[in-house]
Amino acid sequence: MARRVWVRPHVRNGRRVRGYWRGGRGFSRVSLAITAVVTFSLTAGGIDTAVSAGGGVSVKRPPGQQRSARNCSQSRPCTEAEITIGDLRSIEVRLARKGLQVNGRLQNDGTHCADHSYGTVLEFFREHPCAALYRAQFQGQDKKGDVVLIAVSWVRMADQETAAVYKKMVDAYGTGNVTELSREGGKYRTVRYTARNYASGRRGNIVVNAQAEPVVRGWGGIALATIANEAAR
């Protein structure tokens, strides 16, 4: 269907012509281009999970870190995408629905995956630097007051192929992982994660994994595997 296009005022044969509308295909092409941009933006938004914690929780960023990480590959342009405080909140809400009282914090570690990992995963990042790393730490309590720790990491690789290789490796038992935030400081730094309650996922070139570990023996709350799966969604 023909669209009307606005023609701006101009000079023709020495006479000034007022602006007017005319039929044509130009507007249709512009509409198509705008639709394509909007569709791509929505698709990019669906790839990257965004999370947050309620209240005054803020994201910790290394000095000089730009506000947005990039989702790039050789076959597609970069798009603005970032793990946010909103993503943290989403995880808290999902776990609250399972009966846990949860609070968490989110940290942006820039591209320093090798500085915050251990085992074979550390060696992998030395050979294949990541494009971005975000880590979250949650402390959950059941109705009896027993505490469970939930560690989540989001790793963005340069492309989907490298991300798939990383996911396959980190999913294998005994290969190490991104260092859990609770192990770098705080009262739970002596708690070691066994990786028995682990879940992961991949969205393009972003790999997320989550682990759940009780602080004391005899955890009687919801299944730890359920906690890890909800955190990695």
GIMO-V437291 format. One record per residue. N is the residue number from 0. RES is the residue in one letter. SS is DSSP state (2 for helix, 1 for strand, 0 for the rest). OMEGA is omega as a letter, one per 20 degrees, with the letter a starting at -180 (999 if undefined). D_CENTER is the distance of its C-alpha to the mean C-alpha in whole Angstrom. Layout:
N/RES/SS/OMEGA/D_CENTER, N/RES/SS/OMEGA/D_CENTER
This chain:
0/M/0/a/41, 1/A/0/r/43, 2/R/1/r/41, 3/R/1/a/42, 4/V/1/r/42, 5/W/1/r/42, 6/V/1/a/45, 7/R/0/r/45, 8/P/0/a/48, 9/H/1/a/50, 10/V/1/r/54, 11/R/1/r/55, 12/N/0/r/59, 13/G/0/a/59, 14/R/1/r/59, 15/R/1/a/55, 16/V/1/r/54, 17/R/0/r/52, 18/G/0/a/48, 19/Y/1/r/48, 20/W/1/r/46, 21/R/1/r/47, 22/G/1/r/45, 23/G/1/a/43, 24/R/0/a/40, 25/G/2/a/39, 26/F/2/r/37, 27/S/2/r/36, 28/R/2/r/34, 29/V/2/r/32, 30/S/2/r/31, 31/L/2/a/30, 32/A/2/r/28, 33/I/2/r/26, 34/T/2/a/25, 35/A/2/r/24, 36/V/2/a/21, 37/V/2/r/20, 38/T/2/r/20, 39/F/2/a/18, 40/S/2/r/16, 41/L/2/r/15, 42/T/2/r/14, 43/A/2/r/11, 44/G/2/r/10, 45/G/2/a/10, 46/I/2/a/8, 47/D/0/r/5, 48/T/0/r/5, 49/A/0/a/6, 50/V/0/a/8, 51/S/0/r/11, 52/A/0/a/14, 53/G/0/r/17, 54/G/0/a/20, 55/G/0/r/20, 56/V/0/a/17, 57/S/0/r/16, 58/V/0/r/13, 59/K/1/a/15, 60/R/1/r/15, 61/P/0/a/17, 62/P/0/r/20, 63/G/0/a/20, 64/Q/0/r/16, 65/Q/0/a/15, 66/R/0/a/13, 67/S/0/r/11, 68/A/1/a/9, 69/R/1/r/11, 70/N/1/a/10, 71/C/1/r/14, 72/S/1/a/17, 73/Q/0/a/20, 74/S/0/a/21, 75/R/1/a/18, 76/P/1/r/18, 77/C/1/r/15, 78/T/1/r/13, 79/E/1/r/12, 80/A/1/a/8, 81/E/0/r/6, 82/I/0/a/4, 83/T/0/r/7, 84/I/2/r/10, 85/G/2/r/10, 86/D/2/r/7, 87/L/2/r/10, 88/R/2/r/13, 89/S/2/r/12, 90/I/2/r/12, 91/E/2/a/15, 92/V/2/a/17, 93/R/2/a/16, 94/L/2/r/18, 95/A/2/r/20, 96/R/2/r/21, 97/K/0/r/22, 98/G/0/r/24, 99/L/0/r/23, 100/Q/1/a/23, 101/V/1/r/19, 102/N/1/a/18, 103/G/1/r/15, 104/R/1/a/14, 105/L/1/r/11, 106/Q/1/r/12, 107/N/1/a/11, 108/D/0/r/13, 109/G/0/a/13, 110/T/0/a/14, 111/H/0/a/16, 112/C/0/a/15, 113/A/2/r/18, 114/D/2/a/19, 115/H/2/r/17, 116/S/1/a/18, 117/Y/1/r/21, 118/G/0/r/23, 119/T/2/r/23, 120/V/2/r/19, 121/L/2/r/20, 122/E/2/r/23, 123/F/2/a/20, 124/F/2/r/18, 125/R/2/r/22, 126/E/2/a/23, 127/H/0/a/19, 128/P/0/r/17, 129/C/0/r/14, 130/A/0/r/12, 131/A/1/r/10, 132/L/1/r/9, 133/Y/1/r/7, 134/R/1/r/10, 135/A/1/r/11, 136/Q/1/r/14, 137/F/1/r/16, 138/Q/1/a/20, 139/G/1/r/21, 140/Q/1/r/25, 141/D/0/a/27, 142/K/0/r/30, 143/K/0/a/32, 144/G/0/r/30, 145/D/0/a/29, 146/V/1/r/25, 147/V/1/r/23, 148/L/1/r/20, 149/I/1/r/16, 150/A/1/a/14, 151/V/1/r/10, 152/S/1/r/9, 153/W/1/a/6, 154/V/1/r/8, 155/R/1/r/8, 156/M/0/a/12, 157/A/0/a/14, 158/D/0/a/15, 159/Q/2/a/15, 160/E/2/r/18, 161/T/2/r/17, 162/A/2/r/14, 163/A/2/r/16, 164/V/2/r/18, 165/Y/2/a/16, 166/K/2/a/15, 167/K/2/a/19, 168/M/2/a/20, 169/V/2/r/17, 170/D/2/a/18, 171/A/0/a/22, 172/Y/0/r/23, 173/G/0/a/25, 174/T/0/a/22, 175/G/0/a/21, 176/N/1/r/17, 177/V/1/a/15, 178/T/0/r/17, 179/E/0/a/16, 180/L/2/a/16, 181/S/2/a/19, 182/R/2/a/21, 183/E/2/r/21, 184/G/0/r/23, 185/G/0/a/24, 186/K/0/a/27, 187/Y/0/a/25, 188/R/0/r/24, 189/T/0/r/27, 190/V/0/r/25, 191/R/0/r/24, 192/Y/0/a/22, 193/T/0/a/24, 194/A/0/r/21, 195/R/0/r/23, 196/N/0/a/21, 197/Y/1/r/18, 198/A/1/a/15, 199/S/1/r/13, 200/G/1/r/11, 201/R/1/r/10, 202/R/1/a/9, 203/G/0/a/11, 204/N/0/r/10, 205/I/1/r/7, 206/V/1/r/8, 207/V/1/r/8, 208/N/1/a/11, 209/A/1/r/13, 210/Q/1/r/16, 211/A/1/a/19, 212/E/1/r/22, 213/P/1/a/25, 214/V/0/r/26, 215/V/0/r/30, 216/R/0/r/32, 217/G/0/r/32, 218/W/0/a/29, 219/G/0/r/30, 220/G/0/r/27, 221/I/0/a/25, 222/A/0/a/25, 223/L/2/r/22, 224/A/2/r/21, 225/T/2/r/20, 226/I/2/a/18, 227/A/2/a/16, 228/N/2/r/16, 229/E/2/a/15, 230/A/2/a/12, 231/A/2/a/10, 232/R/0/999/11
